[in-house]
């Protein structure tokens, strides 16, 4: 995992501990707070199915309505 890229969404986690975090936690943070570029990087590094699974496990209220619709209907369809 590219620590520098994911640091933007893991601002409250010590940089040395990022590698020990569960992948689902990191992916949900990326989906919630990350840009489309960071989401695409997550898909490249973790795989489409892992990102889609993390998205499916999230509450819809954790994302803005526009972002949820975009991810559900376009990017992760």
MDAnalysis code that builds the backbone (N, CA, C; Angstrom):
import MDAnalysis as mda
import numpy as np

u = mda.Universe.empty(231, n_residues=77, atom_resindex=np.repeat(np.arange(77), 3), trajectory=True)
u.add_TopologyAttr("name", ["N", "CA", "C"] * 77)
u.add_TopologyAttr("resid", np.arange(1, 78))
u.add_TopologyAttr("resname", ["UNK", "UNK", "UNK", "UNK", "UNK", "UNK", "UNK", "UNK", "UNK", "UNK", "UNK", "UNK", "UNK", "UNK", "UNK", "UNK", "UNK", "UNK", "UNK", "UNK", "UNK", "UNK", "UNK", "UNK", "UNK", "UNK", "UNK", "UNK", "UNK", "UNK", "UNK", "UNK", "UNK", "UNK", "UNK", "UNK", "UNK", "UNK", "UNK", "UNK", "UNK", "UNK", "UNK", "UNK", "UNK", "UNK", "UNK", "UNK", "UNK", "UNK", "UNK", "UNK", "UNK", "UNK", "UNK", "UNK", "UNK", "UNK", "UNK", "UNK", "UNK", "UNK", "UNK", "UNK", "UNK", "UNK", "UNK", "UNK", "UNK", "UNK", "UNK", "UNK", "UNK", "UNK", "UNK", "UNK", "UNK"])
u.atoms.positions = np.array([
    [0.854, -1.177, 0.000],
    [0.000, 0.000, 0.000],
    [0.898, 1.238, 0.000],
    [0.538, 2.213, -0.785],
    [1.276, 3.455, -0.893],
    [0.897, 4.370, 0.274],
    [1.752, 4.412, 1.296],
    [1.435, 5.181, 2.506],
    [1.197, 6.655, 2.212],
    [1.997, 7.213, 1.349],
    [1.899, 8.647, 1.073],
    [0.547, 8.988, 0.443],
    [0.080, 8.188, -0.471],
    [-1.194, 8.462, -1.137],
    [-2.369, 8.339, -0.171],
    [-2.322, 7.347, 0.702],
    [-3.443, 7.099, 1.599],
    [-3.400, 7.958, 2.860],
    [-2.319, 8.673, 3.062],
    [-2.178, 9.523, 4.245],
    [-3.272, 10.590, 4.321],
    [-3.769, 11.032, 3.175],
    [-4.807, 12.069, 3.147],
    [-6.092, 11.617, 3.834],
    [-6.414, 10.344, 3.753],
    [-7.650, 9.851, 4.363],
    [-7.400, 9.163, 5.702],
    [-6.143, 8.994, 6.053],
    [-5.778, 8.367, 7.328],
    [-4.998, 9.355, 8.185],
    [-5.469, 10.583, 8.224],
    [-4.770, 11.662, 8.910],
    [-4.625, 11.437, 10.407],
    [-5.512, 10.646, 10.987],
    [-5.485, 10.443, 12.439],
    [-4.739, 9.181, 12.861],
    [-4.138, 8.488, 11.903],
    [-3.421, 7.252, 12.181],
    [-1.917, 7.506, 12.041],
    [-1.135, 6.974, 12.966],
    [0.317, 7.097, 12.895],
    [0.811, 6.430, 11.606],
    [1.704, 7.096, 10.898],
    [2.184, 6.609, 9.600],
    [2.810, 5.216, 9.693],
    [3.426, 4.907, 10.812],
    [4.056, 3.595, 10.976],
    [3.036, 2.475, 11.163],
    [1.814, 2.820, 11.520],
    [0.789, 1.807, 11.790],
    [-0.177, 1.602, 10.625],
    [-0.008, 2.337, 9.544],
    [-0.933, 2.228, 8.413],
    [-0.934, 0.820, 7.832],
    [0.233, 0.197, 7.742],
    [0.310, -1.153, 7.168],
    [-0.375, -2.205, 8.022],
    [-0.626, -1.915, 9.295],
    [-1.255, -2.898, 10.177],
    [-2.784, -2.782, 10.184],
    [-3.321, -1.777, 9.511],
    [-4.772, -1.576, 9.501],
    [-5.458, -2.605, 8.609],
    [-6.672, -3.008, 8.966],
    [-7.431, -3.914, 8.098],
    [-7.733, -3.238, 6.757],
    [-7.661, -3.998, 5.703],
    [-7.870, -3.464, 4.356],
    [-9.260, -2.858, 4.225],
    [-10.266, -3.501, 4.786],
    [-11.630, -2.965, 4.693],
    [-11.739, -1.580, 5.330],
    [-11.061, -1.373, 6.446],
    [-11.072, -0.073, 7.113],
    [-10.477, 0.999, 6.206],
    [-9.341, 0.696, 5.621],
    [-8.676, 1.658, 4.732],
    [-9.554, 1.941, 3.518],
    [-10.127, 0.909, 2.936],
    [-10.966, 1.102, 1.751],
    [-12.205, 1.936, 2.075],
    [-12.812, 1.713, 3.221],
    [-13.978, 2.509, 3.585],
    [-13.603, 3.959, 3.823],
    [-12.436, 4.201, 4.402],
    [-11.964, 5.577, 4.555],
    [-11.730, 6.224, 3.193],
    [-11.138, 5.472, 2.279],
    [-10.892, 5.991, 0.929],
    [-12.215, 6.322, 0.248],
    [-13.180, 5.441, 0.346],
    [-14.473, 5.681, -0.281],
    [-15.192, 6.878, 0.347],
    [-15.035, 7.068, 1.627],
    [-15.712, 8.156, 2.318],
    [-15.048, 9.500, 2.071],
    [-13.744, 9.565, 2.220],
    [-13.047, 10.849, 2.194],
    [-12.147, 11.063, 0.972],
    [-11.879, 10.024, 0.230],
    [-10.913, 10.112, -0.863],
    [-11.470, 10.678, -2.154],
    [-10.550, 11.086, -2.988],
    [-10.909, 11.570, -4.319],
    [-11.104, 10.382, -5.253],
    [-11.608, 10.652, -6.431],
    [-11.791, 9.585, -7.416],
    [-10.439, 8.966, -7.769],
    [-9.403, 9.784, -7.859],
    [-8.067, 9.261, -8.140],
    [-7.587, 8.285, -7.083],
    [-7.850, 8.591, -5.831],
    [-7.458, 7.695, -4.741],
    [-8.304, 6.422, -4.748],
    [-9.557, 6.542, -5.110],
    [-10.418, 5.353, -5.220],
    [-9.910, 4.452, -6.345],
    [-9.536, 5.043, -7.464],
    [-8.995, 4.252, -8.572],
    [-7.675, 3.588, -8.190],
    [-6.840, 4.279, -7.430],
    [-5.596, 3.682, -6.933],
    [-5.902, 2.509, -6.007],
    [-6.938, 2.649, -5.193],
    [-7.344, 1.558, -4.305],
    [-7.815, 0.349, -5.098],
    [-8.547, 0.602, -6.167],
    [-9.000, -0.503, -7.027],
    [-7.796, -1.198, -7.644],
    [-6.818, -0.417, -8.074],
    [-5.614, -0.987, -8.686],
    [-4.828, -1.822, -7.683],
    [-4.700, -1.338, -6.448],
    [-3.888, -2.023, -5.447],
    [-4.618, -3.159, -4.737],
    [-5.906, -2.987, -4.468],
    [-6.638, -3.993, -3.695],
    [-7.550, -4.866, -4.531],
    [-7.875, -4.416, -5.726],
    [-8.765, -5.176, -6.592],
    [-10.185, -4.621, -6.570],
    [-10.844, -4.740, -7.690],
    [-12.204, -4.210, -7.838],
    [-13.165, -4.861, -6.857],
    [-13.065, -6.180, -6.718],
    [-14.000, -6.902, -5.849],
    [-13.856, -6.488, -4.382],
    [-12.638, -6.252, -3.925],
    [-12.425, -5.838, -2.538],
    [-13.024, -4.457, -2.279],
    [-12.860, -3.545, -3.226],
    [-13.415, -2.200, -3.065],
    [-14.936, -2.256, -3.111],
    [-15.474, -3.056, -4.009],
    [-16.926, -3.185, -4.105],
    [-17.508, -3.820, -2.841],
    [-16.803, -4.779, -2.270],
    [-17.249, -5.411, -1.031],
    [-17.236, -4.404, 0.127],
    [-16.176, -3.603, 0.208],
    [-16.091, -2.578, 1.260],
    [-17.204, -1.553, 1.091],
    [-17.505, -1.185, -0.139],
    [-18.590, -0.241, -0.417],
    [-19.931, -0.827, 0.010],
    [-20.154, -2.092, -0.269],
    [-21.397, -2.755, 0.099],
    [-21.596, -2.861, 1.600],
    [-20.500, -2.890, 2.356],
    [-20.589, -3.002, 3.814],
    [-20.803, -1.658, 4.501],
    [-20.700, -0.569, 3.756],
    [-20.827, 0.772, 4.341],
    [-22.286, 1.184, 4.477],
    [-22.534, 2.061, 5.440],
    [-23.850, 2.676, 5.556],
    [-23.959, 3.741, 4.471],
    [-25.119, 3.869, 3.885],
    [-25.290, 4.870, 2.832],
    [-25.139, 6.287, 3.374],
    [-25.395, 6.468, 4.648],
    [-25.295, 7.804, 5.237],
    [-23.850, 8.251, 5.464],
    [-22.889, 7.351, 5.293],
    [-21.493, 7.732, 5.493],
    [-20.902, 8.450, 4.281],
    [-21.650, 8.490, 3.200],
    [-21.216, 9.172, 1.975],
    [-22.218, 10.256, 1.619],
    [-21.747, 11.262, 0.898],
    [-22.688, 12.252, 0.384],
    [-23.577, 11.568, -0.645],
    [-24.753, 12.089, -0.849],
    [-25.701, 11.474, -1.785],
    [-25.121, 11.399, -3.195],
    [-24.466, 12.465, -3.632],
    [-23.886, 12.484, -4.981],
    [-22.787, 11.441, -5.131],
    [-21.929, 11.348, -4.133],
    [-20.831, 10.389, -4.213],
    [-21.359, 8.964, -4.164],
    [-22.348, 8.712, -3.321],
    [-22.937, 7.374, -3.226],
    [-23.540, 6.954, -4.565],
    [-24.296, 7.828, -5.176],
    [-24.927, 7.511, -6.462],
    [-23.881, 7.265, -7.536],
    [-22.836, 8.112, -7.565],
    [-21.779, 7.940, -8.559],
    [-21.075, 6.604, -8.381],
    [-20.707, 6.274, -7.155],
    [-20.017, 5.017, -6.917],
    [-20.899, 3.824, -7.225],
    [-22.142, 3.875, -6.774],
    [-23.059, 2.748, -6.957],
    [-23.435, 2.528, -8.420],
    [-23.742, 3.602, -9.119],
    [-24.281, 3.465, -10.476],
    [-23.243, 3.503, -11.590],
    [-22.056, 4.043, -11.301],
    [-21.082, 4.201, -12.363],
    [-19.757, 3.504, -12.078],
    [-19.061, 3.935, -11.048],
    [-17.712, 3.444, -10.822],
    [-17.677, 1.997, -10.357],
    [-18.582, 1.617, -9.482],
    [-18.564, 0.251, -8.944],
    [-19.719, -0.608, -9.446],
    [-20.302, -0.225, -10.537],
    [-21.443, -0.978, -11.099],
    [-20.981, -2.261, -11.777],
])
